[in-house]
Amino acid sequence: MSNVINKINLYIDSKNKHQGDTTNNFKFIIPDSLLRCKSNEYFTLNVTYFNCYNTIYQCNNNSNHYQVIFRRFDGSIYSISDKYLTIGNPNVNDLMEELNVQLIYLCVVGYLKLKNLYTFTRVKAIDTNFNTMYIKPINSSNFLGFPNNVETLISVTPSLYSLNVNSIRAINITIDKNIPLDNSNIDNINIMSNHSDIIFQKSVDVPPYALIIYNNDDGGDSFQYTISNLNSIHSFRLSVYDQNMNIIEDMPDYLMHIQFNIKRREQIISLLKAIIDYLKEIYLIGAHIFEKLFSRT
């Protein structure tokens, strides 16, 4: 028999925000007394539906910055120039054209179509101050093919790895820590494995301007979470990030269905009691074995 006492459905439209909120970070307020449970009850949260149009810019403030560095003959830095790719959804040819404009008189950028790499060929004459030239992506490694925060020497230099103009692979939606998810949610996105407040993750697997959609077609509980330490919920805040937990600044408005279930605690209590009884039995068996062992000595 199901221990679900009640189901409360929240149909969320991010365009209906409070002043100061944004699509990527907004507060949803729940009418008083709608989400309450008794001491012998608890909540579960289940995400069952999501959709938004894929109008997210792949080249954005989280992925468009790089530096051009020149070092003197003794290795000291002569100049550092910060460069920013145009925000938008470029293809490899668009990027190549922009790089050639930004790096004019310094190097020429070509495209190796079969390998999906750029080649960077230095044209700036070498002298005492402009002895060696480096390109250092700050966050634009996907677009340049060089690792972030590493200076790559430029002479006739191909990208070190294949280009990827799709910098955003997934959408992560988190709920604020005022809604304490029980310790069954872990991620290792930016640090070692740690408690996570992600309640929804969806790959960006459709072309630009198509609909990103999650329907929970199998009726499963992939995005279901237990909240056992609250007896009422008045509001929560949803934030939207990419796969690296960078805020998606141009996140389009989205629709989301969240279902809160109110459940009885009896099953949890019964399970805990069974575990305690099981541990008692193990303790008694262990004590009996030790007693037998020591009685022989």
N, C-alpha and C positions, 0 to 999 in steps of 0.2 A: 504494500500500500504506500502511495506517495505521501511524503511528509510536507508537501507544499500546501500552505494554508491560503495564500493569496498571491496574485500576480499583478504587478503594477507596470504598465507599459508607458515608456517615455518616447515620444516621437520628436526628435530634435532637428531643428532647422537652424543652421549656424548664422543665417542672415538676420535672424531676430536677436540681435545682440544688445547689451546694455552700453551706455555711453562709456567710452574709453576701452572697451573690449575690441578684440580683433578676431577674425575667423580662426587664426591659429592659436588663440588663447582667450576663451570666453567662459563666463559663468552661467550655469543653468540653475535657476532657482525653482525649488519645488514647493508647492503650496503646503502650509502647515497641516500637520496630522495625516498627510497622504502616505508618507513613508515612515511608519512607526512599527516597532515590534515589542513584544513582551520579553520578560527576562528568560523565559524558556523557549525563545525563538531567535532566529538569526536571519540575515539577508544573504542572498546570492545575487550577483550582477551578471547579466548575460548580454553580449552584443550580438544581435541577430540580423542587422541590416546596415549597410553603408553605401552611399554613392556620392560621387562628385565628378565633374568634368576634368579631364586631364589638360588643364591650361597652365600647369606649373612650368615655370621657366627652368630648363635644365642648367643653363649657365646663369648663375645668380651670385649674390654676395658671398655665398659659402663656397664658391668654386671658380672665381674669375680672376684671382690675384696672382701675379708673379713678379719677379724682379730680374733685372739685367744688371750684372755686376762686372766691373772691370777692375783688375788688379795690376799693380805696378810690377816691375821686374823683380823686386824683392819680396813680392807676395802680399804686400799691404794693399788695402782697398783704396782705389782711386775714386770710384763712383758707384752709387747704387741708384737705379731708376726703378720706381714702382710702376707697374703696368696693370691695366685692368681690361679684361675682355668685356665686350658689350653684353649686357644682360639680355637674354632671349633664348631661342631654341635654334642655334646654328647647326649646320652640318659641317663635315670636315672641310669642304671647299670654302664655305663662308669663313670658317676660322682661319684657314690658310691665308685668305685675302686680308683679313684683319691683322694677322700677325705680320704679314709683309709690310703693311702700312705702319704698324707700331714699331717695327724693327728696321725700317728703311735706313740705309747707309751703315747698318750694323751687321745684318746677316740676311740671307735669302732663305725663305722657307719653301720647301717642295713637299709633294705628297707621293708616297709609294703606295699605289692603290692595292697591289696584290698583297702587301704586308700590312696595310692599314697603319702606316707610320709616317711621321713627318721627318724630313731631313733639314737640319739647320746648318747652313754654310756661311761661315764668317766672311764678310767683305770689308770690314773695318780694318784699316792698315794697322800693323803692329808698331808701337813705339814704346818709349819708356813708361808712360802712364797707362796706355792701353795695351799692356803686354798680353794678358790672358782675359778671355771673355767667358762668363758663366751665365747660365739661366737657372734660376731658382724658383720653382713653383712654391707659392705659399699655401694655396689650397686648390690649385688648378691642375693637379697631376693627371686627371682623366683626359683633359683636353690637350695637354702638351706631350704626354707620354714619358715624363720624367717624374721621379719621386718627389713628394712634397718636402720642403725644408732641407733639400740637398742641392748643393751647387754642382751643376753639370758643365764640364768644360765644352765650349763650342769651338769647333774647327770645321770639319765636315762630319756632323754628328747626327745619326738617326735617333729617333725616339727609342727609349729603352724598352718600352712595352706598347702593346697595341692601344690605339686611341679609343676612347669611349665617350661619345657626346651625350650619353644618358647618365648624368651624374646622380639623379635621384631614382633609386631602384625600388624604394618601399616607403610607405607612409606608416608612421607610428603615432598612435593617439594615446596620451597618458591622462590619468585622472589625478587630481591633486591629493596630497598626502592626508587631507582631512577625511578621506575615505580609505581607511587602512585595510588594504587587501591582506588576507592571511598569508603566511609565509609559504606560498606555493607558486610564486611568480618571481622568476630570476632572469636577468639578462647579463651579458658580458660585453655590451656594445662599446663602451668607452673605458671601462676598467675591468678588473677581474670580476668574476661572477658575484652579483650583488642583488639584493631585493629590488624588484622592479615595480614601477607603477604604470607600465604599459598595459592597456586593456584591449588594444586592437592593433593588428599589423596587416597591411595589404600591399602586395607587390604592385608596382606601376607597370602593368603588363598590357596596356592598350596604346594605340597611336595617339599623338597629340589631338586634343579636342574630342576624343572619344570618351565614353563613360566608364569610369572605374567603379566597379560594383562588387559588393559582397552580399550574398543572399542567404547564407546558411542553408544551402539547398538540401543537405543531408539531415537537417534538424539536430545536428550534433551540439556539443558543449565546448568547442575549441576555445571560445572566448568567454568562459564562465568562471567567476571568481567568488570566493567566500568572504563575507564581511561579518565576522562574528563578534566584534567588539563595539558595535554601535547599536543603540536602540531607537535612533531616529536619524533621518538624513534630510537636511533642509536645502542643501545646495551642493554643487560640485563644479570644479573647473576642468575643462578639457583643453589640452594643448596638442599641437600637431608638429611632428618632427619628421625628418628624413631618416634613412637607415643608419646614419651616423649620429643621430640625435641633435642635428642642427635644426633650428626652427625653420619651417617653410614659410618664408615671409609673404609669398604671393599665393598662399593656399586659397583655392576657390571655395565658395560656400558649399557645404555638404549637408546631406541628410543622413541621420543615424537613428536606429531604433535600439534602445536599451531597455531590457526587461529586468526588473527587480522581483525576485521571489522571496516571500517570507516563509521560512520553514521551521518546523519544530526541532528542538535540540535532542529529542529522545534518542534518535539514532546515533548521534555523536556520543551522548552519554553512555549508551549501551556499548558502543565500540570501545570507548575508553575503559569502561568497567571490564570488558572482555580482555583488553590488553593488560590491565592491572592484574586480573586473575591469572592470566597466562604467565606474567612475570613472577607472580607469587609461586606458581608451580615450578618454574625454572629454579627459583631460589631454593625451594624445598628439596628439589632433586639434587641441586648442587651441594646443599648442606649435607644431604644423606651420603653422597659420594665421598665428600671430604671426611665425614665421620667414619666411613668404612676404611678409607685409606689410612687415616691416623690410628685407627684401632688395631691395625696390623703391625704398626711400628712399635 
